[in-house]
Amino acid sequence: MAKIIYIEFNGTEHTVDASPGETLMTVAVRNNILGIAGDCGENCACATCHLYVGDLSEGAADRA
């Protein structure tokens, strides 16, 4: 099980569990992450999801 941290525009953090093979969008929708609607059904067509992956060398992995 992996820990995923979603950060809203206002800085609010949500740490949730994700199973191997799950998409970040699916995990976000299941956990009611604000701003991730998944309207396109994981086809990268609706532009409701925007993802930025932080640099793990900056210690982000240590926060989880």
PyMOL commands that set and color helices and strands:
alter all, ss='L'
color gray80, all
select helices_A, chain A and resi 24-30+56-58+60-63
alter helices_A, ss='H'
color red, helices_A
select strands_A, chain A and resi 2-7+13-18
alter strands_A, ss='S'
color yellow, strands_A
deselect
rebuild
show_as cartoon
